[in-house]
């Protein structure tokens, strides 16, 4: 009962196409940096999120490391946003005013 159709073969390796694994290019935004506190979908834990940043990716990583060192908190940069662990809105507001950068509060 063979119709001549190939069902499975290991000769040529995987037939699946390799997917692009999160190598999105980040482009700086034009407006002021926005900040909000998020708890939804995080098990009730607060996360301070910054987005819409007019900096290059290298400048963002430097800013992130500087704030991490001053506040002793964890942070990650993904999808063009910085996510800091914990509620550090006051510290970020002070940091941005010290550096003469614009920061706009968003949400509640």
Backbone as a ProteinNet text record, in pm:
[ID]
protein_1_A
[PRIMARY]
XXXXXXXXXXXXXXXXXXXXXXXXXXXXXXXXXXXXXXXXXXXXXXXXXXXXXXXXXXXXXXXXXXXXXXXXXXXXXXXXXXXXXXXXXXXXXXXXXXXXXXXXXXXX
[TERTIARY]
81.4	0	86	184.3	271.1	231.2	213.8	179.1	300.6	419.9	542	571.5	491.4	510.3	603.6	704.4	799.3	732.1	735.3	672.3	774.4	889.6	990.1	1127.6	1222.2	1357.9	1454	1566.7	1668.2	1786.6	1776.4	1887	1923.7	1826.4	1855	1838.2	1819	1803	1660.2	1643.6	1511.8	1456.7	1330.7	1264.3	1199.7	1195.9	1136.3	1227.1	1167.4	1245.1	1286.4	1408.2	1455.4	1382.4	1325.7	1254.1	1350.8	1321.7	1401.5	1377.7	1481.9	1468.2	1491.8	1392.1	1395.3	1507	1544.7	1650.6	1589.9	1491.8	1429.3	1523.8	1527.2	1612.2	1539.3	1610.8	1552.9	1583.2	1481.2	1498.4	1458.2	1538.8	1503.9	1373.5	1294.3	1167.5	1190	1090.7	1104.5	1055	957.1	894.6	967.3	907.6	968.8	956.2	1045.3	1041.5	919.9	847.2	727.7	753.7	685	705.1	570.2	553.9	434.4	468.8	381.3	396.1	299.9	349.4	265.8	266.8	150.3	141.6	62.9	-11.7	-96.3	-12.8	-45.8	23.4	159.8	188.4	319.9	308.6	199.1	180.5	168.7	119.9	103.5	229.3	338.7	464	471.2	522.9	530.4	654.3	637.2	746.1	732.7	839.7	840.5	893.2	813.6	844.6	871.5	980.9	1014	1006.8	944.3	940.3	937.6	941.3	943.9	1069.4	1184.1	1309.3	1383.4	1429.2	1500.7	1651.9	1692.2	1833.8	1867.2	1996.5	2040	2036.7	2048.9	2044.5	2161.1	2277.8	2393.7	2370.2	2311.6	2281.5	2176.4	2079.9	1975.4	2036.1	2124.4	2187.2	2273.6	2341.5	2420.5	2330	2220	2122.5	2067.1	2034.5	1979.1	2078.7	2204.6	2306.7	2329	2324.1	2343.4	2231.2	2107.3	1992.9	1995.9	2033.3	2043.8	2144.3	2256.1	2358.6	2313.5	2237.8	2192.9	2077.4	1986.8	1868.3	1875.2	1978.6	1995.8	1872.5	1834.3	1718.6	1756.5	1678.6	1701.2	1633	1679.1	1619.4	1644.7	1559.2	1574.9	1532.9	1591.9	1556.8	1501.6	1371.6	1312.5	1198.8	1185.5	1083.2	1085.9	1203.8	1216.4	1175.3	1164.3	1123.6	1223	1241.9	1321.3	1222.8	1238.3	1153.6	1239.9	1214.3	1284.5	1198.3	1259.4	1185.7	1156.2	1030.5	990.2	935.5	881.2	824.5	934.2	1001.6	1110.6	1081.2	952	913.1	980.3	984.1	1043.5	1193.1	1260.9	1404.8	1432.3	1350.4	1369.4	1338.3	1236.9	1204.8	1321.6	1379.6	1494.4	1615.5	1638.5	1751.9	1739.5	1620.2	1601	1610.4	1560.2	1572	1717.2	1793.6	1935.7	2013.8	1974.9	2041.9	1981.4	1882.5	1812.7	1746.3	1682.1	1610.8	1461.2	1378.6	1234.3	1180.5	1091.7	1025.7	879.7	791.1	649.7	583.5	505.4	433.3	312	287.1	175.6	95.9	-33.1	-116	-141.8	-179.4	-217.5	-109.6
-118.4	0	125.2	126.9	242.8	326.5	455	542.9	622.6	588.3	652.6	785.3	821.2	947.9	926.4	1015.2	1006.4	1051.1	966.5	998.7	1054.1	992.3	1037	998.4	1091.5	1062.4	1144.1	1084.4	1156.1	1194.2	1171.8	1199	1346.6	1432.2	1574.3	1659	1599.5	1676.1	1725.9	1822.7	1876.1	1955.3	1938.4	2010.3	2140.1	2159.7	2280.5	2399.1	2511.7	2632.9	2691.5	2743.4	2807.6	2939.7	2957.7	3081.9	3184	3309.2	3419.9	3426.4	3411.8	3404	3538.9	3627.2	3752.2	3847.4	3855.2	3947.5	4072.1	4129.1	4250.5	4367.4	4453.1	4571.6	4677.2	4743.4	4848.5	4983.1	5066.1	5200.6	5302.1	5405.2	5505.6	5577.1	5611.1	5680.7	5831.3	5905.5	6051	6123.3	6068.2	6137.9	6119.6	6172.4	6155.5	6011.4	5971.4	5837.9	5828.4	5718.5	5699.2	5589.5	5602	5506.5	5470.6	5343.4	5299.9	5180.5	5153.5	5040.5	4931.6	4811.4	4699.5	4588.9	4530.2	4414.1	4301.4	4332.4	4234.3	4126.5	4002	3891	3860.3	3915.8	3896.4	3840.7	3775.7	3714.2	3815.8	3936	4039	4118.4	4084.7	4157.7	4280.5	4388.8	4514.6	4518.1	4573.2	4591.9	4732.9	4810.3	4943.9	4934	4984.2	4968.9	5105.6	5115.6	5234.5	5198	5284.4	5262	5395	5389.6	5508.6	5591.8	5526.4	5591.9	5643.2	5769.3	5826.3	5801.1	5683.3	5649.1	5530.3	5511.9	5392.8	5274.7	5155.9	5036.5	5034	5079.3	5083.3	5182.4	5299.4	5397	5343.9	5269.7	5212	5110.5	5026	4925.6	4992.1	5102.7	5176.6	5236.5	5296.6	5353.2	5244.8	5131	5019.7	4971.6	4955.7	4909.3	5011.4	5139.3	5244.7	5243.5	5232.8	5228.2	5099.7	4989.3	4862.3	4873.8	4938.2	4953.9	5044	5148.8	5242.8	5187.4	5112.1	5063	4916	4846.9	4704.7	4624.4	4639.2	4566.3	4499	4401.8	4334.5	4410.4	4392.4	4458.4	4376.6	4399	4334.7	4431.5	4415.2	4495.9	4402.8	4417.5	4334.9	4410.7	4387.7	4452.6	4604	4662.4	4807.1	4867.6	4784.9	4832.2	4784.2	4866	4823	4788.4	4672.3	4630	4615.3	4701.2	4696	4622.3	4535.6	4465.1	4559.9	4564.2	4645.7	4781.9	4852.2	4985.2	5088.2	5132.6	5230	5357.7	5394.8	5513.4	5639.7	5658	5779.3	5787.5	5675.3	5672.8	5702.2	5648.7	5675.2	5820.9	5877.7	6018.3	6105.7	6075.5	6151.3	6132.6	6012.1	5983	6061.2	6061.1	6130.7	6282.3	6336.2	6481.2	6520.1	6433.6	6457.3	6463.5	6378.9	6373.2	6471.6	6550.1	6648.2	6580.8	6467.5	6394.3	6400.6	6393.1	6397.5	6259.8	6256	6130.9	6162.9	6089.4	6115.2	5994.7	6021	5914.8	5874.8	5746.2	5695.6	5600.4	5594.1	5505.4	5564.7	5478.8	5526	5532.2
0	0	0	-76.8	-85.4	-206.7	-182.7	-294.4	-340.7	-291.9	-335.1	-266.1	-169.4	-99.8	19.2	35.4	144.5	274	374.2	501.5	599	610.8	706	656.4	669	628.3	713.7	749.3	825.9	738.4	610.4	520.2	512.4	500.2	479.1	605.5	718.9	842.2	858.6	941.5	972.6	854.4	826.8	719.8	769.1	900.4	956.3	929.7	905.9	883.3	1017.4	1021.9	1144.2	1161.5	1279	1307.3	1363.3	1338.3	1390.9	1541.7	1620	1764.6	1830.1	1826.9	1900.8	1864.4	1741.6	1702.9	1639.4	1709	1659.3	1680.2	1583	1593.7	1675	1763.3	1845.6	1781.6	1768.5	1713	1820.3	1845.9	1945.3	1909.5	2011.8	1992.7	1994.6	1952.2	1943.4	2068.8	2136.1	2248.2	2379.7	2487.7	2619.4	2668.5	2756	2814.5	2905.7	2895.8	2977.8	3079.6	3194.7	3304.1	3364.6	3399.7	3471.7	3559.5	3654.4	3744.9	3699.2	3680.3	3636.7	3741.8	3764.3	3852	3786	3681.8	3616.7	3547.5	3572.5	3508.1	3567.6	3684	3746.2	3887.9	3915.4	4046.6	4159.1	4130.3	4231.2	4260.9	4199	4222.5	4132.4	4187.2	4113	4024.6	3907	3811.7	3755.8	3760.7	3703.8	3560.8	3466.2	3324.4	3262.5	3185.9	3107.9	2960.7	2879.5	2735.9	2662.5	2530.5	2445.3	2473.6	2476.9	2512.4	2389.1	2392.3	2278.3	2283.9	2326.4	2341.6	2253.1	2227.3	2156.3	2253.3	2200	2284.7	2383.5	2342.6	2432.5	2546.8	2517.4	2622.2	2719.1	2667.4	2752.6	2847.9	2797.4	2884.5	2991	2957.6	3055.5	3162.9	3120.8	3214.2	3306	3248.1	3324.5	3429.6	3393.5	3488.1	3599.9	3566	3664.9	3768.6	3722.3	3814.2	3896.6	3834.8	3908	4021.9	3997.5	4100.4	4214.2	4181.6	4285.2	4367.1	4304.9	4374.6	4412.1	4373.2	4404.2	4364.1	4238.6	4188.1	4056.6	4018.4	3892	3780	3659.6	3543.7	3418.7	3319.5	3190.6	3080.7	2963	2846.3	2740.9	2710.4	2606.2	2537.6	2410.6	2327.8	2338.1	2351.7	2358	2490.6	2595.3	2727.6	2832.3	2936.1	3051.2	3161.4	3221.9	3332.9	3457.6	3556.2	3684.1	3785.7	3864.6	3968.1	4082.8	4123.3	4237.1	4196.5	4295	4275.3	4302.8	4197.7	4214.5	4135.1	4128.9	4052.4	4104.4	4236.5	4294	4262	4272.1	4244.6	4096.7	4007.1	3864.5	3830.9	3895.9	3874.5	3918.5	4033.5	4082.8	3990.8	3944.8	3856.2	3725.7	3666	3539.8	3556.2	3669	3690.2	3717.3	3783.6	3808.3	3677.3	3580.7	3450.1	3349	3391.9	3306	3185.9	3210.4	3106.9	3136	3031	3048	3080.9	3178.9	3217.8	3242.8	3177.3	3189.9	3256.8	3364.2	3432.6	3349.4	3342.2	3265	3354	3335.5	3416	3553.2	3648.3	3782	3872.5
[MASK]
++++++++++++++++++++++++++++++++++++++++++++++++++++++++++++++++++++++++++++++++++++++++++++++++++++++++++++

